[in-house]
Amino acid sequence: MRSLLLIFPVLFLFLFLQGCTSESPISKLERRAKTGDPEAQNQLGIYYNHGDGVPEDDQKAVELFRLAAKQNHPAAIYNLGVMYDDGQGVPQDQDEALRWYQESANLGYSMGQYTMGVFYARGWRMPQNYSKALEWFTKAAQQGLGLAQSEIGTMYVNGEGVPHNPIIGYAWINLAVSNGNILYKDLLHELGEELTAEQLAEANSIAEGILAEIEASSPK
């Protein structure tokens, strides 16, 4: 009986020491980042940028993003663009930001593609070009990015660079809302009230077709 009672203090001490020596998530990321893991470098850079679990340090964030970007990590490349755009940890330089955005888009990063689409659609930092905007929005939308899907829908609703077609517009905006872009819920409702039941059925069919294409092209 006495030997059994001795087990509990020993077990408690063992568990206590395990808890004391267990590695925190930030420590794990730091260790992986030091080994050259680009995903860890990018994620740790985000934490330093936001001051999430570590002291806020934009210069450290930029340093980590650069390390990951050297390994062609698309999100880190995009994040460098954001840092230059906002002047966080580096002097503000919109031309340099655009270069990083473009590179991330060329590597297939959906947010980079969406951002390039916005620049072309609005005529920001480059001549307005709806054809180029639609091209970039489509690339991002085909990866399921709701932000890009809503932009395509708006282009069709307004007839910007494409024929005015509220049915196709509704289809894309419907997908966008389904993918979390709730800012377009009111517009979707307004469009739905303007379309006939037959047009709504056609729009839903188009949306289903687009969704099937997205799912078919997604990595398994």
C-alpha positions as CSV (number, residue, x, y, z in Angstrom):
1,M,0.0,0.0,0.0
2,R,2.9,2.3,0.9
3,S,4.6,1.7,-2.5
4,L,1.4,2.5,-4.3
5,L,1.1,5.8,-2.4
6,L,4.6,6.8,-3.5
7,I,3.6,6.5,-7.1
8,F,1.3,9.6,-7.0
9,P,4.0,12.1,-5.8
10,V,6.4,10.7,-8.4
11,L,3.8,10.8,-11.1
12,F,2.8,14.4,-10.2
13,L,6.4,15.5,-10.3
14,F,6.9,13.9,-13.7
15,L,3.8,15.6,-15.1
16,F,4.8,18.9,-13.6
17,L,8.3,18.8,-15.1
18,Q,6.8,17.8,-18.5
19,G,4.6,20.9,-18.3
20,C,7.5,23.1,-17.5
21,T,9.7,21.8,-20.3
22,S,6.9,21.6,-23.0
23,E,7.7,23.9,-26.0
24,S,5.4,26.8,-26.6
25,P,3.9,27.3,-30.2
26,I,6.0,30.4,-30.6
27,S,9.2,28.5,-29.6
28,K,8.4,25.8,-32.1
29,L,7.9,28.3,-34.8
30,E,11.2,30.0,-33.9
31,R,13.0,26.7,-34.0
32,R,11.5,25.8,-37.4
33,A,12.3,29.3,-38.7
34,K,15.9,28.9,-37.7
35,T,16.2,25.7,-39.7
36,G,15.0,27.6,-42.8
37,D,11.4,26.5,-42.9
38,P,9.7,29.2,-45.1
39,E,6.2,28.6,-43.7
40,A,7.4,29.0,-40.2
41,Q,9.4,32.2,-41.2
42,N,6.3,33.7,-42.8
43,Q,4.0,32.8,-39.9
44,L,6.5,34.1,-37.3
45,G,6.8,37.3,-39.3
46,I,3.1,37.8,-39.1
47,Y,3.2,37.3,-35.3
48,Y,6.0,40.0,-35.0
49,N,4.0,42.3,-37.3
50,H,0.9,42.0,-35.2
51,G,2.6,41.7,-31.8
52,D,0.8,38.4,-31.3
53,G,2.6,36.3,-28.6
54,V,5.8,38.3,-29.2
55,P,6.8,42.0,-28.9
56,E,5.6,43.9,-32.0
57,D,8.7,44.4,-34.2
58,D,8.1,45.3,-37.9
59,Q,11.8,45.2,-38.8
60,K,12.0,41.6,-37.4
61,A,8.8,40.8,-39.4
62,V,10.4,42.1,-42.6
63,E,13.6,40.1,-41.9
64,L,11.6,36.9,-41.6
65,F,9.4,37.7,-44.7
66,R,12.6,38.2,-46.7
67,L,14.0,34.9,-45.6
68,A,10.9,33.1,-46.7
69,A,10.6,35.1,-49.9
70,K,14.1,34.0,-50.9
71,Q,12.6,30.5,-51.0
72,N,9.7,31.7,-53.2
73,H,7.1,31.5,-50.5
74,P,4.2,33.3,-52.2
75,A,2.5,34.6,-49.0
76,A,5.7,36.0,-47.6
77,I,6.4,37.7,-50.9
78,Y,2.9,39.3,-50.7
79,N,3.5,40.3,-47.1
80,L,6.6,42.1,-48.1
81,G,4.5,44.1,-50.5
82,V,2.1,45.0,-47.7
83,M,5.1,46.1,-45.5
84,Y,6.4,48.4,-48.3
85,D,2.9,49.7,-49.1
86,D,2.3,50.7,-45.5
87,G,5.9,51.7,-44.6
88,Q,6.1,49.1,-41.8
89,G,9.7,48.2,-40.9
90,V,10.9,49.7,-44.2
91,P,10.6,53.1,-45.9
92,Q,7.3,53.4,-47.7
93,D,7.7,52.6,-51.4
94,Q,4.6,51.9,-53.5
95,D,6.7,50.9,-56.5
96,E,8.6,48.3,-54.5
97,A,5.3,47.1,-53.0
98,L,3.8,46.7,-56.5
99,R,6.9,44.6,-57.5
100,W,6.3,42.2,-54.6
101,Y,2.6,42.0,-55.3
102,Q,3.2,41.2,-58.9
103,E,5.7,38.5,-58.0
104,S,3.3,36.8,-55.6
105,A,0.6,36.9,-58.2
106,N,2.9,35.4,-60.8
107,L,3.6,32.6,-58.3
108,G,-0.2,31.9,-58.1
109,Y,-1.0,33.5,-54.7
110,S,-4.7,34.4,-54.8
111,M,-4.4,37.6,-52.7
112,G,-1.6,38.8,-55.0
113,Q,-3.7,38.1,-58.0
114,Y,-6.7,39.8,-56.5
115,T,-4.6,42.9,-55.6
116,M,-3.2,43.1,-59.1
117,G,-6.8,42.9,-60.4
118,V,-7.8,45.8,-58.1
119,F,-5.0,48.0,-59.3
120,Y,-5.9,47.4,-63.0
121,A,-9.7,47.8,-62.3
122,R,-9.3,51.1,-60.4
123,G,-6.4,52.4,-62.4
124,W,-4.2,52.6,-59.4
125,R,-0.4,52.8,-60.0
126,M,-1.0,51.8,-63.6
127,P,-3.4,52.6,-66.5
128,Q,-6.9,51.3,-66.0
129,N,-7.3,48.0,-67.9
130,Y,-10.5,46.0,-67.3
131,S,-9.3,43.1,-69.4
132,K,-6.2,42.7,-67.2
133,A,-8.3,43.2,-64.1
134,L,-10.7,40.4,-65.2
135,E,-7.8,38.1,-66.0
136,W,-6.3,38.5,-62.5
137,F,-9.6,38.4,-60.7
138,T,-10.5,35.2,-62.5
139,K,-7.2,33.5,-61.5
140,A,-7.9,34.4,-57.9
141,A,-11.6,33.5,-58.1
142,Q,-10.8,30.1,-59.5
143,Q,-9.0,29.4,-56.2
144,G,-12.1,30.2,-54.3
145,L,-11.2,33.7,-53.2
146,G,-14.5,35.5,-52.4
147,L,-13.0,38.9,-52.7
148,A,-12.2,38.3,-56.4
149,Q,-15.5,36.6,-57.1
150,S,-17.4,39.6,-55.9
151,E,-15.3,41.9,-58.1
152,I,-16.1,39.8,-61.2
153,G,-19.8,39.9,-60.2
154,T,-19.7,43.6,-59.9
155,M,-18.0,44.0,-63.3
156,Y,-20.9,42.1,-64.9
157,V,-23.5,44.0,-63.0
158,N,-22.0,47.3,-64.0
159,G,-20.9,46.3,-67.5
160,E,-17.3,47.3,-66.7
161,G,-15.0,45.7,-69.3
162,V,-17.6,43.0,-70.0
163,P,-21.2,43.0,-71.3
164,H,-23.8,44.0,-68.8
165,N,-25.2,40.8,-67.5
166,P,-26.9,40.8,-64.0
167,I,-27.5,37.0,-64.2
168,I,-23.8,36.2,-64.5
169,G,-23.1,39.0,-61.9
170,Y,-25.6,37.4,-59.5
171,A,-23.9,34.0,-60.0
172,W,-20.5,35.3,-59.1
173,I,-21.7,37.4,-56.2
174,N,-23.6,34.5,-54.8
175,L,-20.4,32.5,-54.8
176,A,-18.6,35.3,-53.1
177,V,-21.1,35.6,-50.3
178,S,-21.0,31.8,-49.9
179,N,-17.2,32.1,-49.5
180,G,-17.5,34.6,-46.7
181,N,-17.7,38.0,-48.4
182,I,-20.7,39.1,-46.4
183,L,-20.3,42.7,-47.5
184,Y,-22.1,41.8,-50.7
185,K,-25.2,40.2,-49.0
186,D,-27.3,43.4,-49.5
187,L,-26.3,43.7,-53.2
188,L,-27.1,40.0,-53.7
189,H,-30.5,40.5,-52.2
190,E,-31.2,43.5,-54.3
191,L,-30.1,41.7,-57.5
192,G,-32.3,38.7,-56.5
193,E,-35.4,40.9,-56.3
194,E,-34.7,42.3,-59.8
195,L,-34.3,38.9,-61.4
196,T,-37.2,36.7,-62.4
197,A,-37.5,33.2,-61.1
198,E,-36.3,31.8,-64.4
199,Q,-33.3,34.2,-64.3
200,L,-32.5,33.2,-60.7
201,A,-32.6,29.5,-61.7
202,E,-30.2,30.3,-64.6
203,A,-27.9,32.2,-62.2
204,N,-27.8,29.4,-59.7
205,S,-27.0,26.9,-62.5
206,I,-24.1,29.1,-63.6
207,A,-22.8,29.4,-60.0
208,E,-23.0,25.6,-59.6
209,G,-21.0,25.2,-62.9
210,I,-18.3,27.6,-61.7
211,L,-18.1,25.9,-58.3
212,A,-17.7,22.5,-60.0
213,E,-14.8,23.9,-62.1
214,I,-13.2,25.3,-59.0
215,E,-13.5,22.0,-57.1
216,A,-12.2,20.0,-60.1
217,S,-9.1,22.2,-60.4
218,S,-8.4,22.2,-56.6
219,P,-5.4,20.2,-55.4
220,K,-6.5,16.8,-54.1
